Amino acid sequence: MSATASGTRAGSDHGACAPGPVNGTDPLPGLVSGLSRQNSVYRRTMAVCDKLAAAAVQGADAVELTRIFAATAGKTAILLDPGLRLRAQAASAGVVSDWDPGDASLEKLLRLLTAERRPLRVPPVPGSALAGGCLAMPVIVGDTILGYLLVLDETAASADDVDLIVASYAATLFALTLARTQTSLELGLRYRGAIVDSLVSGHFLDSQDARRKARILGVADAQPFRIAVARLSDPATSQPGRPDEQDLAGDLLADMAGSIPGAAAIRGPELVMLLPEQDGDDPPAPNTGASAGSPGARTQLLLRRAGAPRLTCGLSELTRLPEMAPQALRQAQHAIDLGIRLGRAGQTICYEDLGIYRLLLQVGDMHQLWQFAQDVLGPLIDYDARHKVGLVATLSVYLNQHESLKQTARVLRIHVNTVTYRIQRIEQLTSLDLTNPDHRLSAHVAAKIIESQRSRRP
């Protein structure tokens, strides 16, 4: 009996020291297999992270980093800027399919991503660019979002935790790269902006010094350029001199930097740009508001795309002399002033298109100008105020159309007989003889003065 008890204890002790099969199955192979899988995942993770880190340390830009990440991780990587525009994309193999931000599923994802400011795991959306699902990571430095990283996998139903870890690490390296790029860009913009400011302010020693500064800005000797001024034209959201207007102008400068081939400087509530032009520039695309034959058509198109209707832009005449930059600045500012008076806020106004308004602007005493208009067309002003007919406008169109009754009727969309009656009435009220060249000149100038003062007077 004692032998039996002793054997039992011995068996128990042996079982405690050396694990045996449980339910007839040895767990050791499964444990080894699990560790092997974990090591494989660890090696794969470190391989991706090490290559990305090495590339980032060596100064790879965002495009190169995207390519390395896609190739190493075996995924499709898409990098967006803070405005959700495509910045870079790469696939592990083959050609990346077209990125379609107009896809409804993508719009929903991007809206959610900008609102959440955190990594999102997006399930597959059949029939869209996200057919395989993706991981969406904001690229953040501090509280500033520098972009968004989308990691697509067309071969898997969903991404695993390893992919999430790798993508999070990649987003950190992208943040460092983008921050470095942004810092370099900002320093470059400030330097170029300081040169623009010195040119338009006349802070140069002589014409040779002015040309040297222009060359730094990428303007070759004798290359034509314009000075453009962009001024915020929405008084409901900003007022001249307020800090929020400075912030908006600064945001606009950063936005324009990638699309305007020139240099810019913030001067108070205005953004001043030096814009080089090439002889024989391509005409603008249709429906842009700038005709192919208009001055600076390509520049007008660039300003429209970059600034949207919240800006009123003035364009100087074309010049090839950098020392004329101060005069070009005044031309661009004058174009804005007159454009706003003429009801053209939110548009781009060319100085050379202003015609006689350029002369009127040089008269400092606006009361004197208005008095001249009253002397010539005062009865029409009073008649229009009482009867709401628009005789002044009819006269202006009539003179602009070279005294053509038919063309005036077409522009005003009224019957030619109505135009004839109005012209007769105008001559009766004012004692003008519109067949007399001197009378026509006085009437035309007076009409222009009235138009230029329209926004200031009821």
ABEGO torsion letter per residue (X at the ends): XAAAAAAAAAAAAAAAABBBBBGGBBAAAAAAAAAAAAAAAAAAAAAAAAAAAAAAAAGBBAAAAAAAAAAAAGBBBBBBBAAGBBABBBBABEBBBBBBAABAAAAAAAAAAAAAGBBBBBBBBBGBAAAAEBBBBBBBBEABBAEBBBBBBAABABBBAAAAAAAAAAAAAAAAAAAAAAAAAAAAAAAAAAAAAAAAAGBBABAAAAAAAAAAAGBBBGBBBBBBBBBBABAAABBBGBAAAAAAAAAAAAAAAAABBBBBBBBEABBBBBBBBBBGBBBBBBGAGBBAABBGAAAAAAAAAAAEAABBBBBBBBBABAAAAAAAAAAAAAAAAAAAAAGABGBBBBAAAAEAAAAAAABABAAAAAAAAAAAAAAAAAAAAAAGAGAAAAAAAAAAAGGBAAAAAAAAGBBAAAAAAAAAAAAAAAGBBAABAAAAAAAAAAAAAAAAAAAABX
